[in-house]
Amino acid sequence: MNEKVRVALYCRVARADQLAEDAQFERLKGYAAEKNMSIAGAYFDRVPADQPRPGLQQMLRDVAEGQAEMILALTPSRLARRVEQLFEISQRLNEAGATVKFADGSERVLELLGKAWR
């Protein structure tokens, strides 16, 4: 029996734009359903990427506690704007046993970052 991958959805908008947040969330939910993933949680931040993000921090804690095996964001820029920050977040998630997936299919960028920082 194949168990569904438990995925945490992460949405970020730079300002309180409910429409953009809703669109991200709906797209991620649709992607998870299409890939037969189980949604373990959804996390939201309404701030620029360089500001404190309580949703991201809670997601990282929950993943470290084993609540999800994968993180799903729309694009790398939703998770982080700076390359260093994206790599750091990705490393923390990998250390917790989780993988990162982007609905636009651009997770190869994380693989390239890992090679560049070795």
N, C-alpha and C positions, 0 to 999 in steps of 0.2 A: 504494500500500500504506500503510495507516495503522499507524504505530508506536504502541505502548502508551506512555502517560505513565508515567514512572518516579517512583514515589512513596515517600517515607520515612514510615514509621509512627511516631508518637510517643505513648507511654503514660506517664502519671504517676499514682502513688498517693501519698497523704500519709504512709502508713506501710507497713510490709512486709506488705501484705495481698495475698498471692499470688492469691487467688481474684478479687479486683477487677482485678488486673493482667492475669490470664489472660482475663477477660471482655472487657476493653478490647481486648486484642490480637486475640482471635477476632472481635470485632465489626469492627475495622478491616480485618482480613484478608478478611472476608466482603464488606465494602463495596468494597474494592479489586477483588476478583474480580467482583463484580456490575457494576462500572463498567469492567471490562476494563483495569485498571491493572497495571503491572508493579511488584512490590515491590522497591525498590532497597536497603532496609535497614529495620531496626526498632530503636528507641531507647527505653530505659526509665529512669525515675528513680523512686526510692522515698523521696521526701522532700517536705516541704511546698514550695509554689511559691516561697516567699521564701528558701529555702535554696539553696546552690550545687547546680546540676544538671549533672553531668558528661554525662549522656545527651543533654541539650539542646545543650550546648556542642559535643559531637562531631557531632551532627546538623547544626548550623549550619556547622561546618567542612566537613563532607562535601558539603553543598549548595553552599557557596562553591566547592568543587572541581569542581562539575558532576555529582555522583553522583546527584542527584534533581532533578526539575523541579517537584515538588509535595510539600507536607507534609500529612499527614492525621492529625488528632487527633480524638478523640471529640467534645469540646466545647471552646469557648474556655477554660473553666476548667482544662482539662488542660494547656493550653499556658501560661497565666498567670492569676493571680488578680486582679492589679491592671490597670486599663485602660491605664495608662502602659506597663507591662511588655508587655502584649499588643501594643500599637502598636509598641513598639521591636523586638520579635521579628519582627513582620510586616514592618516596614521593612527589617530586615536580610535577611530572606528575599527580599523583592522586589528589593532591590539585587543579590542573587545570582542573580536571574532565576527565582526559584521563586514559586509561588503557595501559598496556604494554603487548605485545605479542612477542614471539620468534618463528621463523619459525621452529626451531627444537623441539618445544613443551615444553620447559623447564621453562615456567613461574611459575611453582610451587615453584621454588627457591625464588621468590619474596614473595609468601605467607608465606613461612617458615621464611624468614628474618623478615617480619612484626611481626610474633609471637615472634621471638627471641628478638626484640627490644622493646617490650611492657613492 
